[in-house]
Amino acid sequence: MKFNKAGNAIKSLVYRIAGSQYQEIVAIAFCWNKILGKLLSERTKLIKVENKILFVAVSNNVWMQELILTKTELLQKLRRMSGIELENIVFFLDDDSGDRKPNYLKRKRKNG
């Protein structure tokens, strides 16, 4: 009886659930942490892949600058590790990041 690694079974399940429309972003997501490292990957969000362009939201300007400076290297690593042929990566600031309070913590003032 041949044993399969649990990680492989989970990856297969995620690919099946995601469907063919999201195969590229799922493949990138599986290797994103390895490529960037834990610190930097936690400050990014993979948004979508469209027309061979990866869109990534970044938590602040400092991390975005770091990513922009290593964009060519990131593209090469993504191609090698995920097998996805990307032409470009677009980084943009994430509106939901920062020290702002979530909406549920904001109180509406009565009478002004």
Backbone as XML, in Angstrom:
<?xml version="1.0"?>
<chain id="A" units="angstrom">
  <residue number="1" name="MET">
    <atom name="N" x="0.845" y="-1.176" z="0.000"/>
    <atom name="CA" x="0.000" y="0.000" z="0.000"/>
    <atom name="C" x="0.891" y="1.240" z="0.000"/>
  </residue>
  <residue number="2" name="LYS">
    <atom name="N" x="0.607" y="2.135" z="-0.923"/>
    <atom name="CA" x="1.421" y="3.331" z="-1.058"/>
    <atom name="C" x="0.804" y="4.471" z="-0.240"/>
  </residue>
  <residue number="3" name="PHE">
    <atom name="N" x="1.647" y="5.164" z="0.526"/>
    <atom name="CA" x="1.175" y="6.285" z="1.323"/>
    <atom name="C" x="1.450" y="7.599" z="0.587"/>
  </residue>
  <residue number="4" name="ASN">
    <atom name="N" x="0.489" y="8.497" z="0.661"/>
    <atom name="CA" x="0.653" y="9.833" z="0.104"/>
    <atom name="C" x="0.846" y="10.817" z="1.242"/>
  </residue>
  <residue number="5" name="LYS">
    <atom name="N" x="1.622" y="11.837" z="0.990"/>
    <atom name="CA" x="1.814" y="12.865" z="1.998"/>
    <atom name="C" x="0.523" y="13.652" z="2.174"/>
  </residue>
  <residue number="6" name="ALA">
    <atom name="N" x="0.229" y="14.047" z="3.413"/>
    <atom name="CA" x="-0.995" y="14.808" z="3.689"/>
    <atom name="C" x="-0.985" y="16.134" z="2.949"/>
  </residue>
  <residue number="7" name="GLY">
    <atom name="N" x="0.188" y="16.750" z="2.835"/>
    <atom name="CA" x="0.298" y="18.029" z="2.133"/>
    <atom name="C" x="-0.134" y="17.928" z="0.680"/>
  </residue>
  <residue number="8" name="ASN">
    <atom name="N" x="0.222" y="16.816" z="0.031"/>
    <atom name="CA" x="-0.180" y="16.624" z="-1.363"/>
    <atom name="C" x="-1.690" y="16.455" z="-1.486"/>
  </residue>
  <residue number="9" name="ALA">
    <atom name="N" x="-2.290" y="15.748" z="-0.554"/>
    <atom name="CA" x="-3.741" y="15.555" z="-0.578"/>
    <atom name="C" x="-4.458" y="16.878" z="-0.364"/>
  </residue>
  <residue number="10" name="ILE">
    <atom name="N" x="-3.936" y="17.693" z="0.541"/>
    <atom name="CA" x="-4.559" y="18.995" z="0.806"/>
    <atom name="C" x="-4.428" y="19.902" z="-0.411"/>
  </residue>
  <residue number="11" name="LYS">
    <atom name="N" x="-3.253" y="19.917" z="-1.048"/>
    <atom name="CA" x="-3.062" y="20.729" z="-2.252"/>
    <atom name="C" x="-4.040" y="20.305" z="-3.343"/>
  </residue>
  <residue number="12" name="SER">
    <atom name="N" x="-4.174" y="19.020" z="-3.542"/>
    <atom name="CA" x="-5.102" y="18.523" z="-4.570"/>
    <atom name="C" x="-6.528" y="18.957" z="-4.276"/>
  </residue>
  <residue number="13" name="LEU">
    <atom name="N" x="-6.902" y="18.882" z="-3.016"/>
    <atom name="CA" x="-8.246" y="19.292" z="-2.611"/>
    <atom name="C" x="-8.463" y="20.781" z="-2.866"/>
  </residue>
  <residue number="14" name="VAL">
    <atom name="N" x="-7.496" y="21.598" z="-2.509"/>
    <atom name="CA" x="-7.620" y="23.047" z="-2.714"/>
    <atom name="C" x="-7.732" y="23.365" z="-4.202"/>
  </residue>
  <residue number="15" name="TYR">
    <atom name="N" x="-6.915" y="22.719" z="-5.034"/>
    <atom name="CA" x="-6.996" y="22.938" z="-6.481"/>
    <atom name="C" x="-8.375" y="22.553" z="-7.031"/>
  </residue>
  <residue number="16" name="ARG">
    <atom name="N" x="-8.920" y="21.445" z="-6.555"/>
    <atom name="CA" x="-10.244" y="21.019" z="-7.022"/>
    <atom name="C" x="-11.331" y="21.989" z="-6.584"/>
  </residue>
  <residue number="17" name="ILE">
    <atom name="N" x="-11.252" y="22.453" z="-5.343"/>
    <atom name="CA" x="-12.247" y="23.398" z="-4.834"/>
    <atom name="C" x="-12.155" y="24.727" z="-5.573"/>
  </residue>
  <residue number="18" name="ALA">
    <atom name="N" x="-10.933" y="25.191" z="-5.825"/>
    <atom name="CA" x="-10.732" y="26.483" z="-6.487"/>
    <atom name="C" x="-11.239" y="26.465" z="-7.927"/>
  </residue>
  <residue number="19" name="GLY">
    <atom name="N" x="-11.126" y="25.345" z="-8.576"/>
    <atom name="CA" x="-11.564" y="25.259" z="-9.969"/>
    <atom name="C" x="-10.525" y="25.829" z="-10.914"/>
  </residue>
  <residue number="20" name="SER">
    <atom name="N" x="-10.764" y="25.658" z="-12.194"/>
    <atom name="CA" x="-9.781" y="26.059" z="-13.206"/>
    <atom name="C" x="-9.593" y="27.573" z="-13.270"/>
  </residue>
  <residue number="21" name="GLN">
    <atom name="N" x="-10.591" y="28.326" z="-12.879"/>
    <atom name="CA" x="-10.510" y="29.787" z="-12.937"/>
    <atom name="C" x="-9.436" y="30.340" z="-11.999"/>
  </residue>
  <residue number="22" name="TYR">
    <atom name="N" x="-9.185" y="29.670" z="-10.875"/>
    <atom name="CA" x="-8.269" y="30.165" z="-9.857"/>
    <atom name="C" x="-7.000" y="29.328" z="-9.704"/>
  </residue>
  <residue number="23" name="GLN">
    <atom name="N" x="-6.699" y="28.483" z="-10.684"/>
    <atom name="CA" x="-5.531" y="27.608" z="-10.600"/>
    <atom name="C" x="-4.226" y="28.391" z="-10.437"/>
  </residue>
  <residue number="24" name="GLU">
    <atom name="N" x="-4.089" y="29.492" z="-11.187"/>
    <atom name="CA" x="-2.838" y="30.248" z="-11.139"/>
    <atom name="C" x="-2.617" y="30.899" z="-9.779"/>
  </residue>
  <residue number="25" name="ILE">
    <atom name="N" x="-3.622" y="31.557" z="-9.236"/>
    <atom name="CA" x="-3.467" y="32.246" z="-7.957"/>
    <atom name="C" x="-3.245" y="31.247" z="-6.824"/>
  </residue>
  <residue number="26" name="VAL">
    <atom name="N" x="-3.848" y="30.081" z="-6.918"/>
    <atom name="CA" x="-3.647" y="29.046" z="-5.901"/>
    <atom name="C" x="-2.207" y="28.532" z="-5.963"/>
  </residue>
  <residue number="27" name="ALA">
    <atom name="N" x="-1.696" y="28.285" z="-7.164"/>
    <atom name="CA" x="-0.313" y="27.818" z="-7.312"/>
    <atom name="C" x="0.666" y="28.852" z="-6.760"/>
  </residue>
  <residue number="28" name="ILE">
    <atom name="N" x="0.412" y="30.121" z="-7.008"/>
    <atom name="CA" x="1.274" y="31.185" z="-6.493"/>
    <atom name="C" x="1.168" y="31.255" z="-4.971"/>
  </residue>
  <residue number="29" name="ALA">
    <atom name="N" x="-0.043" y="31.136" z="-4.453"/>
    <atom name="CA" x="-0.252" y="31.216" z="-3.003"/>
    <atom name="C" x="0.497" y="30.117" z="-2.264"/>
  </residue>
  <residue number="30" name="PHE">
    <atom name="N" x="0.571" y="28.924" z="-2.851"/>
    <atom name="CA" x="1.273" y="27.820" z="-2.200"/>
    <atom name="C" x="2.769" y="28.084" z="-2.050"/>
  </residue>
  <residue number="31" name="CYS">
    <atom name="N" x="3.362" y="28.867" z="-2.944"/>
    <atom name="CA" x="4.808" y="29.109" z="-2.838"/>
    <atom name="C" x="5.148" y="30.535" z="-2.404"/>
  </residue>
  <residue number="32" name="TRP">
    <atom name="N" x="4.158" y="31.382" z="-2.207"/>
    <atom name="CA" x="4.377" y="32.801" z="-1.871"/>
    <atom name="C" x="5.187" y="32.967" z="-0.583"/>
  </residue>
  <residue number="33" name="ASN">
    <atom name="N" x="4.841" y="32.234" z="0.444"/>
    <atom name="CA" x="5.540" y="32.336" z="1.725"/>
    <atom name="C" x="7.005" y="31.908" z="1.600"/>
  </residue>
  <residue number="34" name="LYS">
    <atom name="N" x="7.272" y="30.873" z="0.828"/>
    <atom name="CA" x="8.646" y="30.413" z="0.629"/>
    <atom name="C" x="9.474" y="31.442" z="-0.141"/>
  </residue>
  <residue number="35" name="ILE">
    <atom name="N" x="8.857" y="32.106" z="-1.089"/>
    <atom name="CA" x="9.561" y="33.076" z="-1.918"/>
    <atom name="C" x="9.888" y="34.344" z="-1.139"/>
  </residue>
  <residue number="36" name="LEU">
    <atom name="N" x="8.912" y="34.884" z="-0.429"/>
    <atom name="CA" x="9.106" y="36.157" z="0.263"/>
    <atom name="C" x="9.642" y="36.020" z="1.676"/>
  </residue>
  <residue number="37" name="GLY">
    <atom name="N" x="9.386" y="34.900" z="2.298"/>
    <atom name="CA" x="9.700" y="34.762" z="3.715"/>
    <atom name="C" x="8.482" y="35.158" z="4.534"/>
  </residue>
  <residue number="38" name="LYS">
    <atom name="N" x="8.451" y="34.741" z="5.774"/>
    <atom name="CA" x="7.271" y="34.940" z="6.614"/>
    <atom name="C" x="6.955" y="36.420" z="6.845"/>
  </residue>
  <residue number="39" name="LEU">
    <atom name="N" x="7.959" y="37.207" z="7.189"/>
    <atom name="CA" x="7.746" y="38.614" z="7.520"/>
    <atom name="C" x="7.114" y="39.390" z="6.370"/>
  </residue>
  <residue number="40" name="LEU">
    <atom name="N" x="7.699" y="39.280" z="5.199"/>
    <atom name="CA" x="7.199" y="40.040" z="4.058"/>
    <atom name="C" x="5.887" y="39.471" z="3.512"/>
  </residue>
  <residue number="41" name="SER">
    <atom name="N" x="5.746" y="38.164" z="3.508"/>
    <atom name="CA" x="4.512" y="37.578" z="2.974"/>
    <atom name="C" x="3.293" y="37.922" z="3.840"/>
  </residue>
  <residue number="42" name="GLU">
    <atom name="N" x="3.516" y="38.136" z="5.148"/>
    <atom name="CA" x="2.408" y="38.517" z="6.027"/>
    <atom name="C" x="1.943" y="39.951" z="5.778"/>
  </residue>
  <residue number="43" name="ARG">
    <atom name="N" x="2.743" y="40.727" z="5.076"/>
    <atom name="CA" x="2.397" y="42.120" z="4.809"/>
    <atom name="C" x="1.870" y="42.317" z="3.394"/>
  </residue>
  <residue number="44" name="THR">
    <atom name="N" x="1.525" y="41.222" z="2.748"/>
    <atom name="CA" x="0.986" y="41.278" z="1.390"/>
    <atom name="C" x="-0.288" y="40.446" z="1.291"/>
  </residue>
  <residue number="45" name="LYS">
    <atom name="N" x="-1.082" y="40.766" z="0.279"/>
    <atom name="CA" x="-2.270" y="39.971" z="-0.057"/>
    <atom name="C" x="-2.258" y="39.732" z="-1.559"/>
  </residue>
  <residue number="46" name="LEU">
    <atom name="N" x="-2.348" y="38.480" z="-1.937"/>
    <atom name="CA" x="-2.482" y="38.155" z="-3.355"/>
    <atom name="C" x="-3.921" y="38.446" z="-3.758"/>
  </residue>
  <residue number="47" name="ILE">
    <atom name="N" x="-4.103" y="39.308" z="-4.739"/>
    <atom name="CA" x="-5.453" y="39.715" z="-5.132"/>
    <atom name="C" x="-5.957" y="38.903" z="-6.320"/>
  </residue>
  <residue number="48" name="LYS">
    <atom name="N" x="-5.214" y="38.929" z="-7.427"/>
    <atom name="CA" x="-5.659" y="38.185" z="-8.608"/>
    <atom name="C" x="-4.537" y="38.089" z="-9.621"/>
  </residue>
  <residue number="49" name="VAL">
    <atom name="N" x="-4.737" y="37.195" z="-10.582"/>
    <atom name="CA" x="-3.879" y="37.095" z="-11.756"/>
    <atom name="C" x="-4.781" y="37.363" z="-12.949"/>
  </residue>
  <residue number="50" name="GLU">
    <atom name="N" x="-4.394" y="38.360" z="-13.741"/>
    <atom name="CA" x="-5.189" y="38.732" z="-14.906"/>
    <atom name="C" x="-4.252" y="39.097" z="-16.046"/>
  </residue>
  <residue number="51" name="ASN">
    <atom name="N" x="-4.430" y="38.471" z="-17.190"/>
    <atom name="CA" x="-3.592" y="38.726" z="-18.367"/>
    <atom name="C" x="-2.099" y="38.593" z="-18.046"/>
  </residue>
  <residue number="52" name="LYS">
    <atom name="N" x="-1.745" y="37.546" z="-17.328"/>
    <atom name="CA" x="-0.367" y="37.244" z="-16.941"/>
    <atom name="C" x="0.256" y="38.320" z="-16.050"/>
  </residue>
  <residue number="53" name="ILE">
    <atom name="N" x="-0.583" y="39.058" z="-15.327"/>
    <atom name="CA" x="-0.122" y="40.070" z="-14.374"/>
    <atom name="C" x="-0.665" y="39.705" z="-13.004"/>
  </residue>
  <residue number="54" name="LEU">
    <atom name="N" x="0.234" y="39.655" z="-12.014"/>
    <atom name="CA" x="-0.145" y="39.370" z="-10.633"/>
    <atom name="C" x="-0.363" y="40.690" z="-9.901"/>
  </residue>
  <residue number="55" name="PHE">
    <atom name="N" x="-1.513" y="40.836" z="-9.254"/>
    <atom name="CA" x="-1.829" y="42.025" z="-8.472"/>
    <atom name="C" x="-1.684" y="41.692" z="-6.994"/>
  </residue>
  <residue number="56" name="VAL">
    <atom name="N" x="-0.865" y="42.501" z="-6.303"/>
    <atom name="CA" x="-0.546" y="42.248" z="-4.898"/>
    <atom name="C" x="-0.767" y="43.518" z="-4.094"/>
  </residue>
  <residue number="57" name="ALA">
    <atom name="N" x="-1.576" y="43.426" z="-3.038"/>
    <atom name="CA" x="-1.777" y="44.542" z="-2.113"/>
    <atom name="C" x="-0.701" y="44.459" z="-1.041"/>
  </residue>
  <residue number="58" name="VAL">
    <atom name="N" x="-0.147" y="45.614" z="-0.686"/>
    <atom name="CA" x="0.946" y="45.695" z="0.285"/>
    <atom name="C" x="0.528" y="46.621" z="1.422"/>
  </residue>
  <residue number="59" name="SER">
    <atom name="N" x="0.971" y="46.299" z="2.639"/>
    <atom name="CA" x="0.500" y="47.022" z="3.821"/>
    <atom name="C" x="1.019" y="48.449" z="3.950"/>
  </residue>
  <residue number="60" name="ASN">
    <atom name="N" x="2.235" y="48.740" z="3.460"/>
    <atom name="CA" x="2.721" y="50.124" z="3.541"/>
    <atom name="C" x="3.802" y="50.384" z="2.495"/>
  </residue>
  <residue number="61" name="ASN">
    <atom name="N" x="4.219" y="51.652" z="2.401"/>
    <atom name="CA" x="5.182" y="52.072" z="1.378"/>
    <atom name="C" x="6.547" y="51.411" z="1.510"/>
  </residue>
  <residue number="62" name="VAL">
    <atom name="N" x="6.981" y="51.178" z="2.726"/>
    <atom name="CA" x="8.302" y="50.583" z="2.941"/>
    <atom name="C" x="8.364" y="49.183" z="2.335"/>
  </residue>
  <residue number="63" name="TRP">
    <atom name="N" x="7.369" y="48.367" z="2.627"/>
    <atom name="CA" x="7.355" y="47.001" z="2.097"/>
    <atom name="C" x="7.137" y="47.009" z="0.588"/>
  </residue>
  <residue number="64" name="MET">
    <atom name="N" x="6.344" y="47.954" z="0.097"/>
    <atom name="CA" x="6.115" y="48.036" z="-1.344"/>
    <atom name="C" x="7.428" y="48.359" z="-2.063"/>
  </residue>
  <residue number="65" name="GLN">
    <atom name="N" x="8.205" y="49.266" z="-1.523"/>
    <atom name="CA" x="9.497" y="49.601" z="-2.121"/>
    <atom name="C" x="10.415" y="48.381" z="-2.156"/>
  </residue>
  <residue number="66" name="GLU">
    <atom name="N" x="10.449" y="47.628" z="-1.093"/>
    <atom name="CA" x="11.258" y="46.404" z="-1.039"/>
    <atom name="C" x="10.842" y="45.431" z="-2.135"/>
  </residue>
  <residue number="67" name="LEU">
    <atom name="N" x="9.553" y="45.274" z="-2.324"/>
    <atom name="CA" x="9.052" y="44.352" z="-3.350"/>
    <atom name="C" x="9.348" y="44.854" z="-4.757"/>
  </residue>
  <residue number="68" name="ILE">
    <atom name="N" x="9.192" y="46.143" z="-4.975"/>
    <atom name="CA" x="9.459" y="46.710" z="-6.298"/>
    <atom name="C" x="10.931" y="46.517" z="-6.677"/>
  </residue>
  <residue number="69" name="LEU">
    <atom name="N" x="11.820" y="46.699" z="-5.708"/>
    <atom name="CA" x="13.250" y="46.552" z="-5.987"/>
    <atom name="C" x="13.637" y="45.110" z="-6.328"/>
  </residue>
  <residue number="70" name="THR">
    <atom name="N" x="12.852" y="44.152" z="-5.876"/>
    <atom name="CA" x="13.158" y="42.738" z="-6.145"/>
    <atom name="C" x="12.174" y="42.088" z="-7.115"/>
  </residue>
  <residue number="71" name="LYS">
    <atom name="N" x="11.449" y="42.904" z="-7.868"/>
    <atom name="CA" x="10.392" y="42.377" z="-8.756"/>
    <atom name="C" x="10.918" y="41.352" z="-9.763"/>
  </residue>
  <residue number="72" name="THR">
    <atom name="N" x="12.037" y="41.637" z="-10.414"/>
    <atom name="CA" x="12.583" y="40.713" z="-11.416"/>
    <atom name="C" x="12.922" y="39.366" z="-10.784"/>
  </residue>
  <residue number="73" name="GLU">
    <atom name="N" x="13.550" y="39.414" z="-9.630"/>
    <atom name="CA" x="13.892" y="38.179" z="-8.914"/>
    <atom name="C" x="12.629" y="37.432" z="-8.486"/>
  </residue>
  <residue number="74" name="LEU">
    <atom name="N" x="11.616" y="38.156" z="-8.041"/>
    <atom name="CA" x="10.350" y="37.529" z="-7.644"/>
    <atom name="C" x="9.699" y="36.811" z="-8.822"/>
  </residue>
  <residue number="75" name="LEU">
    <atom name="N" x="9.688" y="37.463" z="-9.984"/>
    <atom name="CA" x="9.105" y="36.851" z="-11.179"/>
    <atom name="C" x="9.824" y="35.555" z="-11.539"/>
  </residue>
  <residue number="76" name="GLN">
    <atom name="N" x="11.151" y="35.563" z="-11.458"/>
    <atom name="CA" x="11.925" y="34.352" z="-11.767"/>
    <atom name="C" x="11.618" y="33.235" z="-10.784"/>
  </residue>
  <residue number="77" name="LYS">
    <atom name="N" x="11.572" y="33.564" z="-9.500"/>
    <atom name="CA" x="11.269" y="32.546" z="-8.480"/>
    <atom name="C" x="9.850" y="32.013" z="-8.636"/>
  </residue>
  <residue number="78" name="LEU">
    <atom name="N" x="8.896" y="32.892" z="-8.937"/>
    <atom name="CA" x="7.513" y="32.447" z="-9.140"/>
    <atom name="C" x="7.420" y="31.489" z="-10.327"/>
  </residue>
  <residue number="79" name="ARG">
    <atom name="N" x="8.102" y="31.817" z="-11.410"/>
    <atom name="CA" x="8.091" y="30.940" z="-12.586"/>
    <atom name="C" x="8.668" y="29.569" z="-12.242"/>
  </residue>
  <residue number="80" name="ARG">
    <atom name="N" x="9.773" y="29.586" z="-11.519"/>
    <atom name="CA" x="10.456" y="28.330" z="-11.191"/>
    <atom name="C" x="9.652" y="27.483" z="-10.201"/>
  </residue>
  <residue number="81" name="MET">
    <atom name="N" x="9.103" y="28.121" z="-9.163"/>
    <atom name="CA" x="8.451" y="27.352" z="-8.094"/>
    <atom name="C" x="6.989" y="27.013" z="-8.384"/>
  </residue>
  <residue number="82" name="SER">
    <atom name="N" x="6.267" y="27.898" z="-9.082"/>
    <atom name="CA" x="4.845" y="27.648" z="-9.319"/>
    <atom name="C" x="4.556" y="27.135" z="-10.720"/>
  </residue>
  <residue number="83" name="GLY">
    <atom name="N" x="5.483" y="27.394" z="-11.638"/>
    <atom name="CA" x="5.247" y="27.006" z="-13.025"/>
    <atom name="C" x="4.345" y="27.974" z="-13.771"/>
  </residue>
  <residue number="84" name="ILE">
    <atom name="N" x="4.012" y="29.097" z="-13.151"/>
    <atom name="CA" x="3.140" y="30.096" z="-13.774"/>
    <atom name="C" x="3.997" y="31.133" z="-14.477"/>
  </residue>
  <residue number="85" name="GLU">
    <atom name="N" x="3.717" y="31.378" z="-15.745"/>
    <atom name="CA" x="4.459" y="32.371" z="-16.528"/>
    <atom name="C" x="3.789" y="33.740" z="-16.386"/>
  </residue>
  <residue number="86" name="LEU">
    <atom name="N" x="4.355" y="34.577" z="-15.541"/>
    <atom name="CA" x="3.841" y="35.935" z="-15.348"/>
    <atom name="C" x="4.718" y="36.919" z="-16.112"/>
  </residue>
  <residue number="87" name="GLU">
    <atom name="N" x="4.091" y="37.973" z="-16.635"/>
    <atom name="CA" x="4.843" y="39.019" z="-17.318"/>
    <atom name="C" x="5.193" y="40.167" z="-16.385"/>
  </residue>
  <residue number="88" name="ASN">
    <atom name="N" x="4.363" y="40.382" z="-15.365"/>
    <atom name="CA" x="4.574" y="41.520" z="-14.482"/>
    <atom name="C" x="3.885" y="41.286" z="-13.142"/>
  </residue>
  <residue number="89" name="ILE">
    <atom name="N" x="4.303" y="42.072" z="-12.166"/>
    <atom name="CA" x="3.638" y="42.110" z="-10.866"/>
    <atom name="C" x="3.317" y="43.564" z="-10.577"/>
  </residue>
  <residue number="90" name="VAL">
    <atom name="N" x="2.082" y="43.844" z="-10.211"/>
    <atom name="CA" x="1.664" y="45.197" z="-9.854"/>
    <atom name="C" x="1.424" y="45.226" z="-8.355"/>
  </residue>
  <residue number="91" name="PHE">
    <atom name="N" x="2.164" y="46.100" z="-7.679"/>
    <atom name="CA" x="2.013" y="46.277" z="-6.237"/>
    <atom name="C" x="1.238" y="47.564" z="-5.986"/>
  </residue>
  <residue number="92" name="PHE">
    <atom name="N" x="0.337" y="47.534" z="-5.015"/>
    <atom name="CA" x="-0.404" y="48.733" z="-4.633"/>
    <atom name="C" x="-0.674" y="48.693" z="-3.143"/>
  </residue>
  <residue number="93" name="LEU">
    <atom name="N" x="-0.903" y="49.878" z="-2.578"/>
    <atom name="CA" x="-1.149" y="49.964" z="-1.144"/>
    <atom name="C" x="-2.525" y="49.426" z="-0.813"/>
  </residue>
  <residue number="94" name="ASP">
    <atom name="N" x="-2.592" y="48.682" z="0.259"/>
    <atom name="CA" x="-3.835" y="48.080" z="0.734"/>
    <atom name="C" x="-4.596" y="49.099" z="1.567"/>
  </residue>
  <residue number="95" name="ASP">
    <atom name="N" x="-5.804" y="49.458" z="1.161"/>
    <atom name="CA" x="-6.621" y="50.434" z="1.891"/>
    <atom name="C" x="-7.051" y="49.931" z="3.254"/>
  </residue>
  <residue number="96" name="ASP">
    <atom name="N" x="-7.108" y="48.622" z="3.445"/>
    <atom name="CA" x="-7.592" y="48.053" z="4.704"/>
    <atom name="C" x="-6.498" y="47.878" z="5.745"/>
  </residue>
  <residue number="97" name="SER">
    <atom name="N" x="-5.289" y="48.293" z="5.443"/>
    <atom name="CA" x="-4.201" y="48.110" z="6.401"/>
    <atom name="C" x="-3.971" y="49.384" z="7.192"/>
  </residue>
  <residue number="98" name="GLY">
    <atom name="N" x="-3.076" y="49.310" z="8.127"/>
    <atom name="CA" x="-2.749" y="50.481" z="8.932"/>
    <atom name="C" x="-3.318" y="50.354" z="10.326"/>
  </residue>
  <residue number="99" name="ASP">
    <atom name="N" x="-3.298" y="51.463" z="11.034"/>
    <atom name="CA" x="-3.726" y="51.450" z="12.427"/>
    <atom name="C" x="-5.180" y="51.861" z="12.602"/>
  </residue>
  <residue number="100" name="ARG">
    <atom name="N" x="-5.911" y="51.943" z="11.528"/>
    <atom name="CA" x="-7.310" y="52.328" z="11.646"/>
    <atom name="C" x="-8.110" y="51.225" z="12.309"/>
  </residue>
  <residue number="101" name="LYS">
    <atom name="N" x="-9.154" y="51.620" z="13.034"/>
    <atom name="CA" x="-10.017" y="50.647" z="13.699"/>
    <atom name="C" x="-10.981" y="50.045" z="12.690"/>
  </residue>
  <residue number="102" name="PRO">
    <atom name="N" x="-11.312" y="48.774" z="12.862"/>
    <atom name="CA" x="-12.315" y="48.162" z="11.991"/>
    <atom name="C" x="-13.669" y="48.847" z="12.168"/>
  </residue>
  <residue number="103" name="ASN">
    <atom name="N" x="-14.513" y="48.735" z="11.161"/>
    <atom name="CA" x="-15.824" y="49.399" z="11.193"/>
    <atom name="C" x="-16.656" y="49.031" z="12.411"/>
  </residue>
  <residue number="104" name="TYR">
    <atom name="N" x="-16.574" y="47.797" z="12.861"/>
    <atom name="CA" x="-17.407" y="47.390" z="13.987"/>
    <atom name="C" x="-16.956" y="48.033" z="15.295"/>
  </residue>
  <residue number="105" name="LEU">
    <atom name="N" x="-15.752" y="48.603" z="15.339"/>
    <atom name="CA" x="-15.296" y="49.286" z="16.545"/>
    <atom name="C" x="-15.628" y="50.775" z="16.541"/>
  </residue>
  <residue number="106" name="LYS">
    <atom name="N" x="-16.009" y="51.273" z="15.386"/>
    <atom name="CA" x="-16.356" y="52.687" z="15.302"/>
    <atom name="C" x="-17.784" y="52.875" z="15.791"/>
  </residue>
  <residue number="107" name="ARG">
    <atom name="N" x="-17.979" y="53.864" z="16.627"/>
    <atom name="CA" x="-19.317" y="54.136" z="17.142"/>
    <atom name="C" x="-19.877" y="55.372" z="16.473"/>
  </residue>
  <residue number="108" name="LYS">
    <atom name="N" x="-21.145" y="55.307" z="16.199"/>
    <atom name="CA" x="-21.808" y="56.488" z="15.657"/>
    <atom name="C" x="-22.163" y="57.409" z="16.834"/>
  </residue>
  <residue number="109" name="ARG">
    <atom name="N" x="-21.883" y="58.666" z="16.625"/>
    <atom name="CA" x="-22.190" y="59.634" z="17.667"/>
    <atom name="C" x="-23.650" y="60.043" z="17.566"/>
  </residue>
  <residue number="110" name="LYS">
    <atom name="N" x="-24.234" y="60.199" z="18.713"/>
    <atom name="CA" x="-25.607" y="60.682" z="18.757"/>
    <atom name="C" x="-25.583" y="62.190" z="18.823"/>
  </residue>
  <residue number="111" name="ASN">
    <atom name="N" x="-26.433" y="62.825" z="18.081"/>
    <atom name="CA" x="-26.555" y="64.292" z="18.053"/>
    <atom name="C" x="-25.235" y="64.975" z="17.735"/>
  </residue>
  <residue number="112" name="GLY">
    <atom name="N" x="-24.578" y="64.516" z="16.709"/>
    <atom name="CA" x="-23.390" y="65.239" z="16.269"/>
    <atom name="C" x="-22.194" y="64.450" z="16.355"/>
  </residue>
</chain>
